[in-house]
């Protein structure tokens, strides 16, 4: 997927290497998990704001058992603990490059391969979770920002270590809605209620001029904005979040009504929530129903994850 704010993909997956990492002997589930109650909700969007080409419809009823979802996306500090404990090498480190938004690169940065149709995405050698904008950068001063440049494989490995899992796409959307019915955002139907920024997205003229009116040019801390009705922070904006499901644009038409877990196979895994690069003029995917996908080994500077668990 290469549309604007969305994360580009390296291409077909080359294996889901997280399976090689055993769970911890004594998994410690995050103490920031909160319970999302059992419910039946209307999933998807067929309004004027939806992207039918993304498979956001048809709107359909889904019943879910109660589950737990982390209040926050996984931060740099938490991911560093995982790396220190396991020695895990992320896919970006194995490939020795990842995708970086060109607006974050120095003016004298050497030319590298871009992404067709979206030249603001650049292949940057040495970009990884510790070096979000490339080898000249680091995460000093950003321990509470969401980890980025992590693939679905990396997210699943973190889950195996921490005794958690990725949320299904249906669980993620139910959590993001925060108990509200039919609203586009976790807090309601206004993008900026009373003129207040409620999420970290792109302001200005995309892609060349970001006014950072919401306070952030890139990622924001994982608790930067008020939580939704379930106590979940930053469910839209900031970073795209990996879900467990394979992506299928036609899945909603035939998905089970009870605890759907996504298609049995596929080439891309679902991402949800939008990112700091979403902009009203180009990519309105900062909504609770928006969905994209990317290959399981792909990574970029606007993709992270949060963890879930059974009750």
C-alpha positions in Angstrom: 0.0 0.0 0.0 1.5 3.3 -1.0 -1.3 5.9 -0.7 -0.1 9.1 1.0 -0.1 8.7 4.7 -0.1 4.9 4.4 2.8 2.7 4.9 4.6 1.4 1.8 5.4 -2.2 1.4 8.6 -4.0 0.5 6.6 -6.4 -1.6 5.6 -10.0 -1.2 6.3 -11.4 2.3 9.5 -13.4 2.6 8.5 -15.4 5.6 7.0 -14.8 9.1 10.2 -15.3 11.1 8.6 -14.5 14.5 7.6 -18.1 14.8 11.2 -18.9 15.6 11.1 -16.9 18.8 9.8 -18.9 21.8 7.5 -17.3 24.4 9.1 -16.2 27.6 9.2 -18.8 30.3 7.2 -16.5 32.6 5.3 -14.1 30.3 4.5 -10.8 31.9 1.4 -9.3 30.4 1.4 -5.5 30.3 -0.1 -3.8 33.3 -1.6 -1.2 31.0 -4.1 -3.6 29.4 -7.8 -2.6 30.0 -10.9 -4.7 29.4 -13.1 -3.9 26.4 -16.5 -5.4 27.2 -18.4 -8.0 25.2 -20.6 -6.2 22.7 -22.3 -6.2 19.3 -21.4 -3.2 17.2 -21.7 -2.0 13.6 -18.3 -2.4 11.9 -17.2 -0.6 8.8 -18.2 2.6 7.0 -20.2 3.4 3.9 -20.5 7.1 4.4 -19.1 9.8 2.1 -15.9 9.7 4.0 -15.2 6.0 3.5 -12.8 4.5 0.9 -14.8 1.7 -0.8 -11.6 0.6 -2.5 -10.2 -0.2 0.9 -13.0 -2.6 1.7 -14.5 -0.4 4.4 -18.0 -1.8 3.6 -20.5 -3.1 3.8 -21.3 -2.0 7.3 -22.2 -5.1 9.3 -23.0 -6.2 12.8 -20.2 -8.0 14.7 -20.5 -9.6 18.1 -17.4 -9.9 20.2 -16.5 -11.6 23.5 -14.7 -9.4 26.1 -11.0 -9.0 25.5 -8.2 -6.8 26.8 -6.4 -4.1 24.8 -3.4 -2.0 25.8 -4.2 1.6 26.6 -1.1 2.6 24.7 0.9 1.7 21.6 4.1 -0.1 22.4 6.7 2.6 23.1 10.4 2.8 22.3 11.2 2.1 26.0 9.1 -1.1 26.1 10.4 -2.3 22.8 14.0 -1.8 24.0 13.2 -4.0 27.0 12.1 -6.8 24.6 15.3 -6.4 22.5 17.5 -6.5 25.5 15.8 -9.6 26.8 15.7 -11.6 23.5 18.3 -10.2 21.1 15.6 -10.0 18.5 16.7 -8.4 15.2 13.9 -6.5 13.4 13.1 -7.0 9.8 14.4 -3.5 9.1 17.7 -4.4 10.7 17.9 -7.6 8.7 17.1 -5.9 5.4 19.4 -3.0 6.5 16.9 -0.3 5.4 13.3 0.9 5.9 11.0 3.6 4.5 11.3 7.1 5.9 9.2 10.2 5.1 11.4 12.5 2.9 10.4 15.6 4.9 12.5 14.2 7.8 15.7 13.8 5.8 18.5 16.4 5.7 18.7 18.5 2.6 22.0 16.9 1.6 20.8 13.4 2.1 22.0 11.2 -0.8 19.4 10.2 -3.4 17.8 6.9 -2.7 15.0 4.9 -4.3 11.5 6.3 -3.7 8.1 4.7 -4.0 6.2 5.0 -7.3 3.4 7.5 -7.1 4.4 8.6 -3.6 7.9 10.2 -3.8 7.8 11.4 -0.2 8.6 7.8 0.9 12.3 7.1 0.6 14.3 3.9 1.0 16.8 4.8 3.7 19.7 2.5 4.6 20.3 2.3 8.3 16.7 3.3 9.2 15.3 1.1 11.9 13.5 1.3 15.3 16.6 2.9 17.0 17.2 5.2 14.1 13.8 6.4 12.9 15.0 9.0 10.4 18.1 7.1 9.3 21.6 6.5 10.7 22.0 10.1 11.5 19.1 9.9 14.0 18.3 8.2 17.3 15.5 7.9 19.8 17.1 9.9 22.6 14.4 11.9 24.2 11.7 9.7 22.7 11.3 6.8 25.1 7.6 7.4 25.4 7.0 7.7 21.7 5.6 4.7 19.8 8.2 2.4 18.3 8.2 2.5 14.5 10.0 0.6 11.7 8.6 -2.6 13.1 7.1 -5.2 10.9 4.1 -7.5 11.6 6.7 -10.2 12.3 8.4 -8.0 14.8 5.1 -7.2 16.5 4.2 -10.8 16.8 7.6 -11.6 18.3 7.1 -8.9 20.9 3.7 -10.5 21.7 5.2 -14.0 22.1 7.8 -12.5 24.6 5.3 -10.5 26.6 2.5 -13.1 26.8 0.1 -11.0 24.6 -1.2 -11.1 21.1 -2.2 -8.7 18.3 -5.9 -7.6 18.3 -8.1 -8.9 15.5 -9.3 -6.2 13.2 -12.8 -6.4 14.7 -11.4 -6.1 18.2 -9.3 -3.2 17.2 -12.2 -1.3 15.7 -14.5 -2.0 18.7 -11.8 -0.7 21.0 -11.2 2.4 18.9 -14.9 3.3 18.9 -14.8 3.5 22.7 -18.5 2.5 23.0 -19.8 5.1 20.6 -22.1 4.0 17.8 -21.5 5.1 14.2 -19.0 7.8 14.9 -15.9 8.4 12.7 -13.5 9.2 15.5 -12.9 7.7 18.9 -14.4 10.8 20.6 -17.4 11.6 18.3 -18.1 13.1 14.9 -16.2 16.3 14.9 -12.5 16.3 13.8 -11.5 19.1 16.1 -14.3 19.6 18.7 -14.3 23.1 20.0 -11.2 23.7 18.0 -9.2 21.2 20.0 -6.8 18.7 18.4 -7.6 15.2 19.5 -5.1 13.3 17.5 -1.7 13.7 15.8 -2.2 14.1 12.0 -0.7 16.3 9.3 -1.7 20.0 9.2 -0.8 22.3 6.4 -0.2 21.4 2.7 0.7 17.8 2.2 3.5 16.7 1.7 5.7 19.7 1.7 4.4 22.0 4.5 3.4 20.7 7.9 2.4 23.5 10.3 2.4 21.0 13.3 -0.6 22.9 14.7 -1.3 19.8 16.8 2.1 20.1 18.4 4.0 17.4 16.6 5.8 17.1 13.2 6.4 13.3 13.6 5.3 10.9 16.3 3.8 12.0 19.6 4.1 10.3 23.0 1.8 7.3 23.3 -0.4 9.2 25.9 -0.3 12.6 24.1 -4.1 13.0 23.8 -7.2 12.3 25.9 -8.3 8.6 25.9 -11.6 7.4 24.4 -14.4 5.9 26.4 -12.5 2.7 27.0 -9.4 4.5 28.3 -7.4 3.9 25.1 -5.1 6.6 23.8 -4.2 7.6 20.2 -6.4 5.0 18.5 -6.4 7.3 15.4 -3.4 9.3 14.2 0.2 9.0 15.4 1.1 5.6 14.0 -0.7 2.9 12.0 -1.1 -0.2 14.2 -0.7 -3.8 13.0 -3.6 -6.2 13.6 -3.6 -10.0 13.5 -5.7 -10.4 10.4 -4.8 -11.1 6.8 -6.2 -8.4 4.5 -9.0 -9.1 2.0 -11.0 -6.2 0.5 -14.1 -8.4 0.1 -14.0 -10.0 3.6 -16.7 -7.9 5.2 -19.3 -9.3 2.8 -18.9 -12.8 4.2 -17.1 -12.4 7.5 -18.6 -14.3 10.5 -20.9 -12.4 12.8 -19.3 -13.8 15.9 -15.6 -13.0 16.8 -14.3 -12.8 13.2 -10.5 -13.4 12.9 -10.0 -12.5 9.3 -9.3 -14.5 6.1 -7.4 -17.8 6.3 -4.7 -16.6 4.0 -3.4 -13.5 2.3 -0.3 -11.5 1.2 -0.8 -8.5 3.5 -1.6 -8.0 7.2 -4.1 -5.3 8.3 -3.0 -2.0 9.7 -5.4 0.4 11.5 -5.8 3.9 12.8 -3.9 6.3 10.4 -0.8 8.1 11.3 0.9 11.5 11.7 1.0 11.7 7.9 -2.7 11.5 7.3 -4.2 14.7 5.8 -7.8 15.7 4.9 -6.8 16.6 1.4 -5.2 13.3 0.5 -5.6 10.5 3.1 -8.6 10.7 5.4 -7.7 7.4 7.0 -7.6 8.8 10.5 -11.0 7.3 11.2 -11.9 4.3 13.3 -13.1 2.3 10.3 -10.2 2.9 8.0 -8.1 -0.1 7.0 -5.0 -0.7 4.9 -2.5 -3.5 4.6 1.1 -4.3 4.1 3.4 -7.3 3.7 4.3 -8.9 7.1 8.0 -8.1 6.7 7.4 -4.4 5.7 8.3 -1.5 7.9 8.2 2.3 7.8 8.5 5.3 10.0 4.7 5.6 10.6 3.8 2.1 11.7 3.8 0.6 15.2 1.5 -1.6 17.2 -0.3 -2.2 20.5 -1.0 -5.5 22.2 -4.1 -7.4 23.2 -4.9 -10.4 25.4 -7.8 -12.6 26.3 -9.8 -11.9 29.4 
